[in-house]
Amino acid sequence: MVRFQRRWASKRYKGKKRRYPIYSVNFPAELNQKVEAKLKKDFALNWTEKETSEEETISLTFTRSKLKQPSPQDSKHKPKV
């Protein structure tokens, strides 16, 4: 079973204390090794939901490009020789 969880975080901003929610998903223990292998990678998220009178389905698709993304340093103009 997978559960959604909400916790509250507080931060000071311009002298005022702000409180905002942070949402997370708890995966079953059987997936620990698979999730652990992906921790340091950044994924794009696609959320799709479908609801009928019998069930509710939420599909989360995590996508990551394996191609090298151009860094800001690579895009700078090269000096003329």
MMTF fields as JSON, N, C-alpha, C and O atoms, coordinates in Angstrom:
{
  "mmtfVersion": "1.0.0",
  "mmtfProducer": "UNKNOWN",
  "numBonds": 323,
  "numAtoms": 324,
  "numGroups": 81,
  "numChains": 1,
  "numModels": 1,
  "chainsPerModel": [1],
  "groupsPerChain": [81],
  "chainIdList": ["A"],
  "bondAtomList": [4, 2, 8, 6, 12, 10, 16, 14, 20, 18, 24, 22, 28, 26, 32, 30, 36, 34, 40, 38, 44, 42, 48, 46, 52, 50, 56, 54, 60, 58, 64, 62, 68, 66, 72, 70, 76, 74, 80, 78, 84, 82, 88, 86, 92, 90, 96, 94, 100, 98, 104, 102, 108, 106, 112, 110, 116, 114, 120, 118, 124, 122, 128, 126, 132, 130, 136, 134, 140, 138, 144, 142, 148, 146, 152, 150, 156, 154, 160, 158, 164, 162, 168, 166, 172, 170, 176, 174, 180, 178, 184, 182, 188, 186, 192, 190, 196, 194, 200, 198, 204, 202, 208, 206, 212, 210, 216, 214, 220, 218, 224, 222, 228, 226, 232, 230, 236, 234, 240, 238, 244, 242, 248, 246, 252, 250, 256, 254, 260, 258, 264, 262, 268, 266, 272, 270, 276, 274, 280, 278, 284, 282, 288, 286, 292, 290, 296, 294, 300, 298, 304, 302, 308, 306, 312, 310, 316, 314, 320, 318],
  "bondOrderList": [1, 1, 1, 1, 1, 1, 1, 1, 1, 1, 1, 1, 1, 1, 1, 1, 1, 1, 1, 1, 1, 1, 1, 1, 1, 1, 1, 1, 1, 1, 1, 1, 1, 1, 1, 1, 1, 1, 1, 1, 1, 1, 1, 1, 1, 1, 1, 1, 1, 1, 1, 1, 1, 1, 1, 1, 1, 1, 1, 1, 1, 1, 1, 1, 1, 1, 1, 1, 1, 1, 1, 1, 1, 1, 1, 1, 1, 1, 1, 1],
  "groupList": [{"groupName": "MET", "atomNameList": ["N", "CA", "C", "O"], "elementList": ["N", "C", "C", "O"], "formalChargeList": [0, 0, 0, 0], "bondAtomList": [1, 0, 2, 1, 3, 2], "bondOrderList": [1, 1, 2], "singleLetterCode": "M", "chemCompType": "L-PEPTIDE LINKING"}, {"groupName": "VAL", "atomNameList": ["N", "CA", "C", "O"], "elementList": ["N", "C", "C", "O"], "formalChargeList": [0, 0, 0, 0], "bondAtomList": [1, 0, 2, 1, 3, 2], "bondOrderList": [1, 1, 2], "singleLetterCode": "V", "chemCompType": "L-PEPTIDE LINKING"}, {"groupName": "ARG", "atomNameList": ["N", "CA", "C", "O"], "elementList": ["N", "C", "C", "O"], "formalChargeList": [0, 0, 0, 0], "bondAtomList": [1, 0, 2, 1, 3, 2], "bondOrderList": [1, 1, 2], "singleLetterCode": "R", "chemCompType": "L-PEPTIDE LINKING"}, {"groupName": "PHE", "atomNameList": ["N", "CA", "C", "O"], "elementList": ["N", "C", "C", "O"], "formalChargeList": [0, 0, 0, 0], "bondAtomList": [1, 0, 2, 1, 3, 2], "bondOrderList": [1, 1, 2], "singleLetterCode": "F", "chemCompType": "L-PEPTIDE LINKING"}, {"groupName": "GLN", "atomNameList": ["N", "CA", "C", "O"], "elementList": ["N", "C", "C", "O"], "formalChargeList": [0, 0, 0, 0], "bondAtomList": [1, 0, 2, 1, 3, 2], "bondOrderList": [1, 1, 2], "singleLetterCode": "Q", "chemCompType": "L-PEPTIDE LINKING"}, {"groupName": "TRP", "atomNameList": ["N", "CA", "C", "O"], "elementList": ["N", "C", "C", "O"], "formalChargeList": [0, 0, 0, 0], "bondAtomList": [1, 0, 2, 1, 3, 2], "bondOrderList": [1, 1, 2], "singleLetterCode": "W", "chemCompType": "L-PEPTIDE LINKING"}, {"groupName": "ALA", "atomNameList": ["N", "CA", "C", "O"], "elementList": ["N", "C", "C", "O"], "formalChargeList": [0, 0, 0, 0], "bondAtomList": [1, 0, 2, 1, 3, 2], "bondOrderList": [1, 1, 2], "singleLetterCode": "A", "chemCompType": "L-PEPTIDE LINKING"}, {"groupName": "SER", "atomNameList": ["N", "CA", "C", "O"], "elementList": ["N", "C", "C", "O"], "formalChargeList": [0, 0, 0, 0], "bondAtomList": [1, 0, 2, 1, 3, 2], "bondOrderList": [1, 1, 2], "singleLetterCode": "S", "chemCompType": "L-PEPTIDE LINKING"}, {"groupName": "LYS", "atomNameList": ["N", "CA", "C", "O"], "elementList": ["N", "C", "C", "O"], "formalChargeList": [0, 0, 0, 0], "bondAtomList": [1, 0, 2, 1, 3, 2], "bondOrderList": [1, 1, 2], "singleLetterCode": "K", "chemCompType": "L-PEPTIDE LINKING"}, {"groupName": "TYR", "atomNameList": ["N", "CA", "C", "O"], "elementList": ["N", "C", "C", "O"], "formalChargeList": [0, 0, 0, 0], "bondAtomList": [1, 0, 2, 1, 3, 2], "bondOrderList": [1, 1, 2], "singleLetterCode": "Y", "chemCompType": "L-PEPTIDE LINKING"}, {"groupName": "GLY", "atomNameList": ["N", "CA", "C", "O"], "elementList": ["N", "C", "C", "O"], "formalChargeList": [0, 0, 0, 0], "bondAtomList": [1, 0, 2, 1, 3, 2], "bondOrderList": [1, 1, 2], "singleLetterCode": "G", "chemCompType": "PEPTIDE LINKING"}, {"groupName": "PRO", "atomNameList": ["N", "CA", "C", "O"], "elementList": ["N", "C", "C", "O"], "formalChargeList": [0, 0, 0, 0], "bondAtomList": [1, 0, 2, 1, 3, 2], "bondOrderList": [1, 1, 2], "singleLetterCode": "P", "chemCompType": "L-PEPTIDE LINKING"}, {"groupName": "ILE", "atomNameList": ["N", "CA", "C", "O"], "elementList": ["N", "C", "C", "O"], "formalChargeList": [0, 0, 0, 0], "bondAtomList": [1, 0, 2, 1, 3, 2], "bondOrderList": [1, 1, 2], "singleLetterCode": "I", "chemCompType": "L-PEPTIDE LINKING"}, {"groupName": "ASN", "atomNameList": ["N", "CA", "C", "O"], "elementList": ["N", "C", "C", "O"], "formalChargeList": [0, 0, 0, 0], "bondAtomList": [1, 0, 2, 1, 3, 2], "bondOrderList": [1, 1, 2], "singleLetterCode": "N", "chemCompType": "L-PEPTIDE LINKING"}, {"groupName": "GLU", "atomNameList": ["N", "CA", "C", "O"], "elementList": ["N", "C", "C", "O"], "formalChargeList": [0, 0, 0, 0], "bondAtomList": [1, 0, 2, 1, 3, 2], "bondOrderList": [1, 1, 2], "singleLetterCode": "E", "chemCompType": "L-PEPTIDE LINKING"}, {"groupName": "LEU", "atomNameList": ["N", "CA", "C", "O"], "elementList": ["N", "C", "C", "O"], "formalChargeList": [0, 0, 0, 0], "bondAtomList": [1, 0, 2, 1, 3, 2], "bondOrderList": [1, 1, 2], "singleLetterCode": "L", "chemCompType": "L-PEPTIDE LINKING"}, {"groupName": "ASP", "atomNameList": ["N", "CA", "C", "O"], "elementList": ["N", "C", "C", "O"], "formalChargeList": [0, 0, 0, 0], "bondAtomList": [1, 0, 2, 1, 3, 2], "bondOrderList": [1, 1, 2], "singleLetterCode": "D", "chemCompType": "L-PEPTIDE LINKING"}, {"groupName": "THR", "atomNameList": ["N", "CA", "C", "O"], "elementList": ["N", "C", "C", "O"], "formalChargeList": [0, 0, 0, 0], "bondAtomList": [1, 0, 2, 1, 3, 2], "bondOrderList": [1, 1, 2], "singleLetterCode": "T", "chemCompType": "L-PEPTIDE LINKING"}, {"groupName": "HIS", "atomNameList": ["N", "CA", "C", "O"], "elementList": ["N", "C", "C", "O"], "formalChargeList": [0, 0, 0, 0], "bondAtomList": [1, 0, 2, 1, 3, 2], "bondOrderList": [1, 1, 2], "singleLetterCode": "H", "chemCompType": "L-PEPTIDE LINKING"}],
  "groupTypeList": [0, 1, 2, 3, 4, 2, 2, 5, 6, 7, 8, 2, 9, 8, 10, 8, 8, 2, 2, 9, 11, 12, 9, 7, 1, 13, 3, 11, 6, 14, 15, 13, 4, 8, 1, 14, 6, 8, 15, 8, 8, 16, 3, 6, 15, 13, 5, 17, 14, 8, 14, 17, 7, 14, 14, 14, 17, 12, 7, 15, 17, 3, 17, 2, 7, 8, 15, 8, 4, 11, 7, 11, 4, 16, 7, 8, 18, 8, 11, 8, 1],
  "groupIdList": [1, 2, 3, 4, 5, 6, 7, 8, 9, 10, 11, 12, 13, 14, 15, 16, 17, 18, 19, 20, 21, 22, 23, 24, 25, 26, 27, 28, 29, 30, 31, 32, 33, 34, 35, 36, 37, 38, 39, 40, 41, 42, 43, 44, 45, 46, 47, 48, 49, 50, 51, 52, 53, 54, 55, 56, 57, 58, 59, 60, 61, 62, 63, 64, 65, 66, 67, 68, 69, 70, 71, 72, 73, 74, 75, 76, 77, 78, 79, 80, 81],
  "secStructList": [7, 7, 3, 3, 3, 3, 3, 3, 3, 3, 3, 3, 3, 6, 6, 3, 3, 3, 3, 3, 3, 3, 3, 3, 3, 3, 7, 7, 4, 4, 4, 2, 2, 2, 2, 2, 6, 6, 6, 6, 1, 7, 7, 3, 3, 3, 3, 3, 3, 3, 3, 7, 1, 1, 7, 3, 3, 3, 3, 3, 3, 3, 3, 7, 7, 7, 1, 7, 7, 7, 7, 6, 6, 6, 6, 1, 7, 7, 7, 7, 7],
  "xCoordList": [0.84, 0.0, 0.885, 1.904, 0.488, 1.201, 0.332, -0.884, 0.96, 0.203, 0.792, 2.002, -0.098, 0.331, 0.441, -0.337, 1.418, 1.624, 1.831, 2.451, 1.318, 1.534, 2.164, 1.721, 3.203, 3.789, 3.964, 3.997, 4.075, 4.17, 5.589, 6.246, 6.05, 7.371, 7.183, 6.248, 8.086, 8.022, 9.349, 10.414, 9.265, 10.454, 10.215, 9.093, 11.265, 11.168, 11.506, 12.501, 10.671, 10.895, 10.512, 9.364, 11.454, 11.244, 10.634, 9.697, 11.18, 10.746, 9.452, 9.039, 8.805, 7.561, 7.759, 8.527, 7.067, 7.144, 6.095, 4.901, 6.548, 5.644, 5.531, 6.515, 4.354, 4.111, 3.539, 2.6, 4.099, 3.639, 3.703, 4.514, 2.837, 2.819, 3.876, 4.218, 4.381, 5.277, 4.621, 4.302, 4.426, 3.756, 4.771, 5.745, 4.55, 5.436, 4.616, 3.453, 5.252, 4.625, 5.462, 6.684, 4.827, 5.52, 5.349, 4.232, 6.469, 6.448, 6.565, 7.092, 6.086, 6.234, 7.709, 8.53, 8.029, 9.41, 10.01, 11.227, 9.186, 9.706, 10.396, 11.216, 10.067, 10.641, 11.86, 12.389, 12.312, 13.417, 14.658, 15.226, 15.089, 16.293, 16.098, 17.009, 14.953, 14.692, 14.646, 15.197, 13.997, 13.907, 15.28, 15.652, 16.025, 17.361, 18.282, 19.084, 18.18, 19.035, 18.724, 19.553, 17.56, 17.141, 17.206, 16.824, 17.673, 17.611, 18.315, 17.774, 19.479, 20.28, 19.931, 20.611, 18.901, 18.548, 17.313, 16.431, 17.262, 16.128, 15.182, 15.609, 13.923, 12.912, 11.829, 11.519, 11.262, 10.062, 8.872, 8.94, 7.801, 6.646, 5.417, 5.12, 4.715, 3.445, 2.375, 2.486, 1.351, 0.273, -0.974, -1.405, -1.552, -2.786, -3.733, -3.345, -4.967, -5.925, -7.218, -7.632, -7.834, -9.063, -9.938, -9.465, -11.208, -12.1, -13.391, -14.005, -13.778, -15.062, -15.852, -15.369, -17.035, -17.837, -17.256, -17.58, -16.397, -15.837, -14.43, -14.068, -13.625, -12.251, -11.683, -12.182, -10.625, -9.898, -8.47, -7.818, -7.978, -6.641, -5.818, -6.246, -4.643, -3.691, -2.42, -1.848, -1.991, -0.758, 0.292, 0.098, 1.4, 2.534, 3.617, 4.053, 4.046, 5.101, 6.317, 6.252, 7.403, 8.653, 9.508, 9.75, 9.966, 10.732, 12.032, 12.047, 13.114, 14.425, 15.132, 15.21, 15.648, 16.39, 17.797, 18.439, 18.271, 19.623, 20.652, 21.854, 20.183, 21.091, 21.681, 21.023, 22.915, 23.577, 22.889, 22.715, 22.505, 21.907, 23.021, 24.007, 22.9, 23.95, 24.011, 22.994, 25.213, 25.376, 25.449, 25.746, 25.186, 25.251, 26.638, 26.754, 27.674, 29.031, 29.253, 29.99, 28.632, 28.798, 28.135, 28.562, 27.104, 26.354, 26.974, 26.535, 27.986, 28.626, 29.373, 29.86, 29.447, 30.159, 31.652, 32.228, 32.259, 33.707, 34.403, 33.948, 35.494, 36.223, 36.843, 37.27, 36.886, 37.493, 39.0, 39.587, 39.626, 41.079, 41.795, 43.025],
  "yCoordList": [-1.182, 0.0, 1.245, 1.298, 2.224, 3.498, 4.565, 4.592, 5.44, 6.493, 7.854, 8.013, 8.831, 10.22, 10.777, 10.428, 11.647, 12.213, 13.717, 14.186, 14.468, 15.91, 16.266, 15.815, 17.081, 17.618, 19.111, 19.6, 19.82, 21.27, 21.721, 21.187, 22.701, 23.286, 24.779, 25.397, 25.341, 26.773, 27.418, 26.82, 28.644, 29.394, 30.868, 31.362, 31.548, 32.992, 33.666, 33.331, 34.614, 35.351, 36.804, 37.105, 37.684, 39.123, 39.401, 40.188, 38.744, 38.984, 38.304, 38.406, 37.61, 36.92, 35.422, 34.941, 34.705, 33.246, 32.706, 32.96, 31.964, 31.383, 29.884, 29.226, 29.358, 27.93, 27.386, 27.96, 26.278, 25.718, 24.192, 23.626, 23.522, 22.051, 21.457, 22.041, 20.305, 19.51, 18.137, 17.486, 17.713, 16.441, 15.387, 15.697, 14.153, 13.055, 11.785, 11.701, 10.81, 9.512, 8.467, 8.444, 7.617, 6.532, 5.251, 4.778, 4.702, 3.47, 2.265, 2.393, 1.095, -0.116, -0.514, -0.183, -1.213, -1.608, -2.473, -2.465, -3.215, -4.08, -3.264, -3.799, -1.981, -1.136, -0.342, 0.461, -0.545, 0.251, 0.243, 1.304, -0.918, -0.987, -0.254, 0.434, -0.385, 0.285, 1.801, 2.535, 2.274, 3.712, 4.263, 5.346, 3.548, 3.979, 4.234, 5.168, 3.423, 3.574, 4.855, 5.308, 5.437, 6.622, 7.92, 8.967, 7.892, 9.052, 10.293, 11.392, 10.163, 11.317, 11.835, 12.728, 11.303, 11.689, 12.587, 12.438, 13.518, 14.422, 13.917, 13.629, 13.813, 13.311, 14.362, 15.142, 14.376, 15.167, 14.292, 13.067, 14.912, 14.165, 14.455, 15.607, 13.402, 13.526, 12.853, 11.669, 13.598, 13.105, 12.899, 13.819, 11.714, 11.409, 10.724, 9.8, 11.183, 10.516, 10.208, 10.923, 9.116, 8.64, 8.083, 7.344, 8.446, 7.996, 7.449, 8.062, 6.296, 5.704, 5.487, 5.802, 4.964, 4.707, 3.558, 3.416, 2.733, 1.575, 1.778, 1.2, 2.605, 2.784, 4.123, 4.77, 4.503, 5.732, 5.345, 4.628, 5.816, 5.469, 6.733, 7.675, 6.753, 7.842, 7.232, 6.3, 7.771, 7.291, 8.382, 9.485, 8.067, 8.979, 8.424, 7.285, 9.217, 8.791, 9.682, 10.897, 9.078, 9.795, 9.585, 8.446, 10.679, 10.59, 11.366, 12.487, 10.762, 11.424, 11.162, 10.02, 12.222, 12.074, 11.581, 12.104, 10.598, 10.083, 10.805, 10.582, 11.669, 12.432, 13.58, 14.128, 13.943, 15.015, 16.339, 16.697, 17.051, 18.362, 19.393, 19.317, 20.352, 21.364, 22.232, 22.736, 22.394, 23.226, 24.688, 24.959, 25.633, 27.055, 27.465, 28.377, 26.81, 27.145, 26.739, 27.416, 25.643, 25.181, 26.123, 26.199, 26.837, 27.668, 29.047, 29.791, 29.402, 30.7, 30.744, 29.728, 31.932, 32.096, 31.878, 32.336, 31.178, 30.967, 32.229, 32.86, 32.61, 33.817, 33.594, 32.489, 34.657, 34.572, 34.492, 35.127, 33.715, 33.525, 34.545, 34.537],
  "zCoordList": [0.0, 0.0, 0.0, 0.689, -0.767, -0.852, -0.202, -0.397, 0.571, 1.242, 0.93, 0.77, 0.85, 0.736, 2.145, 3.033, 2.33, 3.656, 3.535, 2.58, 4.494, 4.53, 5.859, 6.916, 5.792, 7.018, 6.817, 5.688, 7.908, 7.844, 8.145, 9.039, 7.398, 7.625, 7.87, 7.359, 8.657, 8.951, 8.566, 8.72, 8.063, 7.689, 7.974, 7.865, 8.334, 8.512, 7.189, 6.546, 6.791, 5.56, 5.796, 6.125, 5.629, 5.844, 7.212, 7.343, 8.221, 9.589, 10.001, 11.156, 9.067, 9.399, 9.286, 8.454, 10.122, 10.092, 9.129, 9.29, 8.131, 7.131, 7.36, 7.695, 7.182, 7.351, 6.052, 5.499, 5.559, 4.29, 4.342, 5.075, 3.556, 3.566, 2.644, 1.615, 3.021, 2.184, 2.045, 3.04, 0.809, 0.545, 0.129, -0.556, 0.536, 0.161, -0.039, 0.356, -0.659, -0.9, -0.18, -0.325, 0.582, 1.276, 0.467, 0.257, 0.018, -0.761, 0.16, 1.265, -0.263, 0.551, 0.692, -0.163, 1.759, 2.049, 0.942, 0.753, 0.208, -0.859, -1.962, -2.708, -2.064, -3.121, -2.661, -3.43, -1.44, -0.904, -1.793, -2.052, -2.264, -3.086, -4.405, -4.865, -5.009, -6.284, -6.109, -6.929, -5.048, -4.794, -4.417, -4.867, -3.612, -3.171, -4.362, -4.331, -5.401, -6.579, -7.355, -8.144, -7.147, -7.909, -7.113, -7.636, -5.877, -4.998, -5.528, -5.404, -6.103, -6.507, -7.901, -8.408, -8.524, -9.886, -9.876, -9.031, -10.824, -10.951, -12.037, -13.155, -11.71, -12.628, -12.847, -11.946, -14.039, -14.31, -13.909, -14.004, -13.47, -12.972, -13.818, -14.133, -14.177, -14.878, -14.017, -13.7, -13.645, -12.784, -13.636, -14.331, -13.591, -14.304, -13.329, -12.613, -13.311, -12.428, -13.171, -14.083, -12.743, -13.361, -12.242, -11.378, -12.269, -11.204, -11.801, -12.674, -11.313, -11.686, -10.401, -9.313, -10.518, -9.318, -8.493, -7.314, -9.11, -8.417, -7.876, -6.85, -8.568, -8.099, -8.547, -9.468, -7.859, -8.173, -8.522, -7.764, -9.664, -10.121, -10.292, -10.959, -9.694, -9.869, -10.449, -9.884, -11.583, -12.214, -12.137, -12.649, -11.495, -11.434, -12.343, -12.174, -13.295, -14.209, -13.99, -14.179, -13.598, -13.394, -14.644, -15.044, -15.261, -16.495, -16.351, -15.843, -16.802, -16.764, -18.08, -18.534, -18.693, -19.935, -19.607, -18.696, -20.328, -20.103, -20.966, -20.82, -21.862, -22.7, -21.897, -21.012, -22.202, -21.478, -21.793, -22.957, -20.757, -20.925, -21.063, -20.33, -21.976, -22.112, -20.862, -20.386, -20.347, -19.159, -19.594, -20.757, -18.698, -19.059, -19.557, -20.376, -19.078, -19.513, -20.963, -21.68, -21.413, -22.785, -23.785, -24.937, -23.361, -24.289, -24.493, -25.37, -23.699, -23.86, -25.184, -25.681, -25.735, -26.999, -26.784, -25.796, -27.716, -27.64, -28.112, -29.066, -27.467, -27.909, -29.282, -29.614, -30.068, -31.393, -31.26, -30.384, -32.126, -32.062, -32.896, -32.961]
}
